[in-house]
Structure formats: C-alpha cells, structure tokens
Amino acid sequence: MSVSERTSGSVTILDCSGAITLGETSDALKDKIRSLLQQGRKQILVNLAEVNYIDSAGLGELVSAHTTTTRAGASLKLSNVTKRIEDLLVITKLLTVFDIYDDETAALASF
C-alpha cells in the first residue's frame, strides 16, 4: 500500500492505494497519521478509492487510527469507500464507528 498526502484548506487528505494488510503496509498509514497529529493537523480524511483489499489487521489499523485521532481531539473521516470495504464494515458492525462519505466533496464539507 502507498499513502500520499495533500491538503485542502485545513483538511489533510491521505490517498491510499493498494491493499491494507498486516505488516508494513498498515504501519505506513499508522505512522502517517501519528506524524500529522504531532504536526497539529486535526482534520484528516482518508481516501480509500484506490484500496483494493483490506484484511482484519488493516481494519484494525483503521480502528486504531480512529481511536488515536479521537483521543488527540482530532477527527478522522473516510471517503470513497468501495462496495467491498463497505460490506466488510457492515459485517463487522464498524460502519457506525466511522464517518463515511461517498465522495471527497461531501467529506470536506463535513469538517
């Protein structure tokens, strides 16, 4: 998985692509979010449009990222969630944990 960063106003957008799985790939997302929080960035949007697979460890990383940002007084939202990932979030009952938006424009407006 690769994570690229861009900003739109005060929101930091993390564009993820590839698979979020156990190991280095999920660590990349965790490290990026921690770095942003240390820089004082409080509004984080994770764009999952290019994520083709997520395993249980990757799902755990998203939950961990959500918990970390919430504890830091920040907010983390997801956009462009694929049908496959949305189904996974429904099955695991995590759909209610995350703020999820169909597109980036709606997500940015929600901050």
N, CA and C atoms as an extended XYZ file, in Angstrom:
333
Properties=species:S:1:pos:R:3:atomname:S:1:resname:S:1:resid:I:1 pbc="F F F"
N         0.833       -1.173        0.000 N   MET     1
C         0.000        0.000        0.000 CA  MET     1
C         0.879        1.237        0.000 C   MET     1
N         0.414        2.249       -0.676 N   SER     2
C         1.104        3.529       -0.638 CA  SER     2
C         0.142        4.584       -0.114 C   SER     2
N         0.712        5.582        0.567 N   VAL     3
C        -0.069        6.671        1.134 CA  VAL     3
C         0.548        7.980        0.671 C   VAL     3
N        -0.248        8.799       -0.003 N   SER     4
C         0.234       10.119       -0.392 CA  SER     4
C        -0.618       11.158        0.339 C   SER     4
N        -0.012       12.292        0.576 N   GLU     5
C        -0.649       13.335        1.377 CA  GLU     5
C        -0.858       14.586        0.546 C   GLU     5
N        -2.016       15.204        0.730 N   ARG     6
C        -2.295       16.507        0.130 CA  ARG     6
C        -3.231       17.253        1.069 C   ARG     6
N        -3.390       18.536        0.860 N   THR     7
C        -4.260       19.313        1.729 CA  THR     7
C        -5.312       20.055        0.922 C   THR     7
N        -6.419       20.311        1.584 N   SER     8
C        -7.482       21.141        1.036 CA  SER     8
C        -7.946       22.019        2.193 C   SER     8
N        -7.494       23.252        2.205 N   GLY     9
C        -7.776       24.120        3.343 CA  GLY     9
C        -7.083       23.580        4.575 C   GLY     9
N        -7.845       23.358        5.642 N   SER    10
C        -7.262       22.846        6.885 CA  SER    10
C        -7.334       21.328        6.986 C   SER    10
N        -7.844       20.675        5.942 N   VAL    11
C        -8.002       19.225        5.956 CA  VAL    11
C        -6.820       18.559        5.249 C   VAL    11
N        -6.247       17.569        5.897 N   THR    12
C        -5.191       16.770        5.290 CA  THR    12
C        -5.843       15.527        4.702 C   THR    12
N        -5.610       15.297        3.422 N   ILE    13
C        -6.202       14.151        2.733 CA  ILE    13
C        -5.105       13.120        2.498 C   ILE    13
N        -5.357       11.901        2.946 N   LEU    14
C        -4.431       10.797        2.721 CA  LEU    14
C        -5.024        9.902        1.655 C   LEU    14
N        -4.381        9.855        0.500 N   ASP    15
C        -4.820        8.997       -0.597 CA  ASP    15
C        -4.119        7.660       -0.465 C   ASP    15
N        -4.891        6.624       -0.157 N   CYS    16
C        -4.335        5.276       -0.007 CA  CYS    16
C        -4.591        4.488       -1.280 C   CYS    16
N        -3.627        3.657       -1.649 N   SER    17
C        -3.829        2.787       -2.803 CA  SER    17
C        -3.164        1.446       -2.533 C   SER    17
N        -3.750        0.399       -3.106 N   GLY    18
C        -3.232       -0.945       -2.897 CA  GLY    18
C        -4.028       -1.675       -1.844 C   GLY    18
N        -3.356       -2.517       -1.082 N   ALA    19
C        -4.005       -3.328       -0.053 CA  ALA    19
C        -3.553       -2.885        1.333 C   ALA    19
N        -4.488       -2.821        2.264 N   ILE    20
C        -4.152       -2.530        3.658 CA  ILE    20
C        -4.170       -3.870        4.376 C   ILE    20
N        -2.973       -4.376        4.657 N   THR    21
C        -2.844       -5.705        5.244 CA  THR    21
C        -1.847       -5.690        6.389 C   THR    21
N        -1.703       -6.827        7.037 N   LEU    22
C        -0.777       -6.984        8.149 CA  LEU    22
C         0.646       -6.643        7.714 C   LEU    22
N         1.351       -5.905        8.571 N   GLY    23
C         2.762       -5.631        8.305 CA  GLY    23
C         3.032       -4.193        7.941 C   GLY    23
N         4.009       -4.025        7.078 N   GLU    24
C         4.492       -2.694        6.734 CA  GLU    24
C         3.431       -1.812        6.111 C   GLU    24
N         2.499       -2.404        5.368 N   THR    25
C         1.513       -1.570        4.681 CA  THR    25
C         0.609       -0.857        5.657 C   THR    25
N         0.158       -1.539        6.692 N   SER    26
C        -0.706       -0.871        7.665 CA  SER    26
C         0.114        0.076        8.538 C   SER    26
N         1.376       -0.236        8.752 N   ASP    27
C         2.247        0.648        9.529 CA  ASP    27
C         2.425        1.991        8.840 C   ASP    27
N         2.424        2.009        7.522 N   ALA    28
C         2.587        3.249        6.775 CA  ALA    28
C         1.456        4.215        7.093 C   ALA    28
N         0.240        3.714        7.144 N   LEU    29
C        -0.909        4.555        7.466 CA  LEU    29
C        -0.833        5.036        8.916 C   LEU    29
N        -0.525        4.133        9.828 N   LYS    30
C        -0.423        4.480       11.246 CA  LYS    30
C         0.647        5.544       11.462 C   LYS    30
N         1.814        5.356       10.864 N   ASP    31
C         2.909        6.312       11.018 CA  ASP    31
C         2.550        7.678       10.448 C   ASP    31
N         1.872        7.692        9.314 N   LYS    32
C         1.485        8.946        8.673 CA  LYS    32
C         0.501        9.714        9.556 C   LYS    32
N        -0.473        9.017       10.117 N   ILE    33
C        -1.472        9.680       10.961 CA  ILE    33
C        -0.834       10.218       12.235 C   ILE    33
N         0.039        9.444       12.850 N   ARG    34
C         0.729        9.924       14.058 CA  ARG    34
C         1.575       11.157       13.747 C   ARG    34
N         2.238       11.140       12.613 N   SER    35
C         3.045       12.280       12.202 CA  SER    35
C         2.175       13.531       12.025 C   SER    35
N         1.026       13.371       11.394 N   LEU    36
C         0.120       14.503       11.184 CA  LEU    36
C        -0.365       15.076       12.510 C   LEU    36
N        -0.702       14.197       13.449 N   LEU    37
C        -1.173       14.645       14.758 CA  LEU    37
C        -0.078       15.394       15.502 C   LEU    37
N         1.164       14.927       15.374 N   GLN    38
C         2.289       15.609       16.015 CA  GLN    38
C         2.514       16.991       15.410 C   GLN    38
N         2.154       17.145       14.137 N   GLN    39
C         2.285       18.437       13.461 CA  GLN    39
C         1.111       19.363       13.765 C   GLN    39
N         0.145       18.850       14.532 N   GLY    40
C        -1.012       19.662       14.884 CA  GLY    40
C        -2.137       19.616       13.876 C   GLY    40
N        -2.049       18.706       12.925 N   ARG    41
C        -3.121       18.560       11.931 CA  ARG    41
C        -4.278       17.810       12.592 C   ARG    41
N        -5.452       18.437       12.674 N   LYS    42
C        -6.571       17.872       13.422 CA  LYS    42
C        -7.704       17.352       12.548 C   LYS    42
N        -7.653       17.624       11.262 N   GLN    43
C        -8.718       17.178       10.356 CA  GLN    43
C        -8.094       16.293        9.285 C   GLN    43
N        -8.409       15.001        9.368 N   ILE    44
C        -7.784       14.022        8.482 CA  ILE    44
C        -8.865       13.267        7.714 C   ILE    44
N        -8.699       13.213        6.417 N   LEU    45
C        -9.611       12.472        5.550 CA  LEU    45
C        -8.818       11.374        4.858 C   LEU    45
N        -9.260       10.144        5.011 N   VAL    46
C        -8.601        9.009        4.371 CA  VAL    46
C        -9.420        8.622        3.144 C   VAL    46
N        -8.812        8.781        1.977 N   ASN    47
C        -9.456        8.453        0.705 CA  ASN    47
C        -9.124        7.000        0.358 C   ASN    47
N       -10.156        6.150        0.339 N   LEU    48
C        -9.949        4.718        0.100 CA  LEU    48
C       -10.334        4.284       -1.313 C   LEU    48
N       -10.466        5.225       -2.232 N   ALA    49
C       -10.916        4.908       -3.588 CA  ALA    49
C       -10.031        3.876       -4.287 C   ALA    49
N        -8.739        3.919       -4.036 N   GLU    50
C        -7.799        3.035       -4.727 CA  GLU    50
C        -7.377        1.826       -3.890 C   GLU    50
N        -8.034        1.607       -2.752 N   VAL    51
C        -7.729        0.444       -1.920 CA  VAL    51
C        -8.523       -0.736       -2.449 C   VAL    51
N        -7.812       -1.780       -2.880 N   ASN    52
C        -8.482       -2.927       -3.489 CA  ASN    52
C        -8.708       -4.087       -2.524 C   ASN    52
N        -8.063       -4.047       -1.358 N   TYR    53
C        -8.217       -5.141       -0.401 CA  TYR    53
C        -7.843       -4.656        0.990 C   TYR    53
N        -8.569       -5.152        1.977 N   ILE    54
C        -8.239       -4.850        3.366 CA  ILE    54
C        -8.494       -6.113        4.181 C   ILE    54
N        -7.507       -6.503        4.985 N   ASP    55
C        -7.692       -7.695        5.824 CA  ASP    55
C        -8.028       -7.259        7.245 C   ASP    55
N        -8.156       -8.212        8.151 N   SER    56
C        -8.553       -7.886        9.516 CA  SER    56
C        -7.532       -6.986       10.205 C   SER    56
N        -6.257       -7.187        9.924 N   ALA    57
C        -5.224       -6.329       10.519 CA  ALA    57
C        -5.342       -4.903        9.974 C   ALA    57
N        -5.624       -4.789        8.707 N   GLY    58
C        -5.816       -3.472        8.106 CA  GLY    58
C        -7.031       -2.774        8.676 C   GLY    58
N        -8.090       -3.519        8.895 N   LEU    59
C        -9.286       -2.976        9.520 CA  LEU    59
C        -8.975       -2.520       10.943 C   LEU    59
N        -8.173       -3.314       11.634 N   GLY    60
C        -7.733       -2.946       12.976 CA  GLY    60
C        -6.939       -1.657       12.972 C   GLY    60
N        -6.131       -1.446       11.935 N   GLU    61
C        -5.359       -0.212       11.820 CA  GLU    61
C        -6.265        0.993       11.628 C   GLU    61
N        -7.336        0.833       10.858 N   LEU    62
C        -8.278        1.933       10.685 CA  LEU    62
C        -8.955        2.275       12.014 C   LEU    62
N        -9.332        1.246       12.765 N   VAL    63
C        -9.948        1.467       14.077 CA  VAL    63
C        -8.944        2.144       15.009 C   VAL    63
N        -7.711        1.681       15.004 N   SER    64
C        -6.665        2.273       15.828 CA  SER    64
C        -6.435        3.739       15.450 C   SER    64
N        -6.422        4.022       14.165 N   ALA    65
C        -6.242        5.396       13.691 CA  ALA    65
C        -7.391        6.274       14.170 C   ALA    65
N        -8.600        5.744       14.102 N   HIS    66
C        -9.776        6.484       14.565 CA  HIS    66
C        -9.660        6.790       16.059 C   HIS    66
N        -9.270        5.795       16.844 N   THR    67
C        -9.119        5.959       18.284 CA  THR    67
C        -8.030        6.977       18.605 C   THR    67
N        -6.894        6.869       17.920 N   THR    68
C        -5.773        7.780       18.142 CA  THR    68
C        -6.160        9.220       17.843 C   THR    68
N        -6.836        9.444       16.719 N   THR    69
C        -7.225       10.812       16.360 CA  THR    69
C        -8.267       11.362       17.326 C   THR    69
N        -9.213       10.531       17.735 N   THR    70
C       -10.249       10.979       18.667 CA  THR    70
C        -9.634       11.386       20.006 C   THR    70
N        -8.706       10.571       20.498 N   ARG    71
C        -8.039       10.889       21.772 CA  ARG    71
C        -7.221       12.163       21.688 C   ARG    71
N        -6.740       12.478       20.493 N   ALA    72
C        -5.935       13.690       20.297 CA  ALA    72
C        -6.811       14.919       20.040 C   ALA    72
N        -8.130       14.741       20.109 N   GLY    73
C        -9.033       15.853       19.856 CA  GLY    73
C        -9.160       16.187       18.380 C   GLY    73
N        -8.802       15.232       17.550 N   ALA    74
C        -8.860       15.420       16.101 CA  ALA    74
C       -10.003       14.587       15.527 C   ALA    74
N       -10.219       14.698       14.230 N   SER    75
C       -11.247       13.871       13.604 CA  SER    75
C       -10.694       13.199       12.356 C   SER    75
N       -11.118       11.961       12.175 N   LEU    76
C       -10.707       11.165       11.023 CA  LEU    76
C       -11.966       10.690       10.322 C   LEU    76
N       -12.037       10.918        9.022 N   LYS    77
C       -13.190       10.516        8.233 CA  LYS    77
C       -12.710        9.733        7.023 C   LYS    77
N       -13.592        8.900        6.486 N   LEU    78
C       -13.267        8.078        5.327 CA  LEU    78
C       -14.099        8.533        4.132 C   LEU    78
N       -13.484        8.513        2.958 N   SER    79
C       -14.236        8.838        1.742 CA  SER    79
C       -13.948        7.807        0.659 C   SER    79
N       -14.846        7.767       -0.291 N   ASN    80
C       -14.720        6.886       -1.457 CA  ASN    80
C       -14.511        5.424       -1.057 C   ASN    80
N       -15.278        4.979       -0.075 N   VAL    81
C       -15.183        3.593        0.375 CA  VAL    81
C       -15.801        2.694       -0.695 C   VAL    81
N       -15.054        1.695       -1.117 N   THR    82
C       -15.557        0.782       -2.145 CA  THR    82
C       -16.667       -0.100       -1.575 C   THR    82
N       -17.450       -0.687       -2.433 N   LYS    83
C       -18.543       -1.559       -2.015 CA  LYS    83
C       -18.017       -2.707       -1.168 C   LYS    83
N       -16.910       -3.264       -1.564 N   ARG    84
C       -16.323       -4.397       -0.844 CA  ARG    84
C       -15.927       -4.009        0.585 C   ARG    84
N       -15.295       -2.847        0.737 N   ILE    85
C       -14.890       -2.391        2.071 CA  ILE    85
C       -16.118       -1.995        2.888 C   ILE    85
N       -17.096       -1.384        2.251 N   GLU    86
C       -18.322       -1.027        2.961 CA  GLU    86
C       -19.022       -2.287        3.482 C   GLU    86
N       -19.070       -3.331        2.668 N   ASP    87
C       -19.663       -4.598        3.112 CA  ASP    87
C       -18.916       -5.152        4.319 C   ASP    87
N       -17.599       -5.046        4.305 N   LEU    88
C       -16.785       -5.507        5.428 CA  LEU    88
C       -17.100       -4.706        6.691 C   LEU    88
N       -17.263       -3.403        6.544 N   LEU    89
C       -17.596       -2.554        7.684 CA  LEU    89
C       -18.992       -2.876        8.231 C   LEU    89
N       -19.915       -3.241        7.352 N   VAL    90
C       -21.257       -3.630        7.789 CA  VAL    90
C       -21.196       -4.939        8.563 C   VAL    90
N       -20.490       -5.921        8.011 N   ILE    91
C       -20.390       -7.239        8.650 CA  ILE    91
C       -19.763       -7.138       10.030 C   ILE    91
N       -18.743       -6.299       10.166 N   THR    92
C       -18.027       -6.167       11.437 CA  THR    92
C       -18.678       -5.133       12.368 C   THR    92
N       -19.790       -4.559       11.913 N   LYS    93
C       -20.523       -3.547       12.684 CA  LYS    93
C       -19.691       -2.293       12.963 C   LYS    93
N       -18.727       -2.024       12.109 N   LEU    94
C       -17.891       -0.832       12.266 CA  LEU    94
C       -18.386        0.345       11.425 C   LEU    94
N       -19.435        0.111       10.654 N   LEU    95
C       -19.959        1.175        9.802 CA  LEU    95
C       -20.403        2.377       10.638 C   LEU    95
N       -20.884        2.117       11.853 N   THR    96
C       -21.343        3.203       12.715 CA  THR    96
C       -20.204        3.904       13.445 C   THR    96
N       -19.024        3.310       13.454 N   VAL    97
C       -17.875        3.901       14.147 CA  VAL    97
C       -17.276        5.047       13.333 C   VAL    97
N       -17.200        4.858       12.025 N   PHE    98
C       -16.538        5.822       11.147 CA  PHE    98
C       -17.531        6.790       10.510 C   PHE    98
N       -17.059        8.019       10.277 N   ASP    99
C       -17.800        8.957        9.441 CA  ASP    99
C       -17.385        8.655        8.010 C   ASP    99
N       -18.334        8.158        7.214 N   ILE   100
C       -18.027        7.716        5.856 CA  ILE   100
C       -18.811        8.559        4.855 C   ILE   100
N       -18.114        8.975        3.803 N   TYR   101
C       -18.724        9.808        2.772 CA  TYR   101
C       -18.477        9.199        1.400 C   TYR   101
N       -19.474        9.353        0.532 N   ASP   102
C       -19.394        8.763       -0.809 CA  ASP   102
C       -18.335        9.428       -1.674 C   ASP   102
N       -18.140       10.721       -1.471 N   ASP   103
C       -17.154       11.422       -2.289 CA  ASP   103
C       -16.389       12.440       -1.445 C   ASP   103
N       -15.310       12.902       -1.987 N   GLU   104
C       -14.420       13.803       -1.274 CA  GLU   104
C       -15.059       15.154       -0.989 C   GLU   104
N       -15.864       15.650       -1.914 N   THR   105
C       -16.501       16.950       -1.730 CA  THR   105
C       -17.396       16.952       -0.501 C   THR   105
N       -18.215       15.937       -0.355 N   ALA   106
C       -19.110       15.832        0.811 CA  ALA   106
C       -18.296       15.679        2.092 C   ALA   106
N       -17.243       14.915        2.038 N   ALA   107
C       -16.395       14.713        3.212 CA  ALA   107
C       -15.736       16.019        3.642 C   ALA   107
N       -15.202       16.758        2.695 N   LEU   108
C       -14.545       18.030        3.012 CA  LEU   108
C       -15.537       19.032        3.609 C   LEU   108
N       -16.770       19.038        3.076 N   ALA   109
C       -17.795       19.951        3.575 CA  ALA   109
C       -18.207       19.620        5.006 C   ALA   109
N       -18.001       18.362        5.421 N   SER   110
C       -18.432       17.939        6.752 CA  SER   110
C       -17.501       18.407        7.868 C   SER   110
N       -16.297       18.849        7.527 N   PHE   111
C       -15.359       19.268        8.564 CA  PHE   111
C       -15.755       20.599        9.081 C   PHE   111
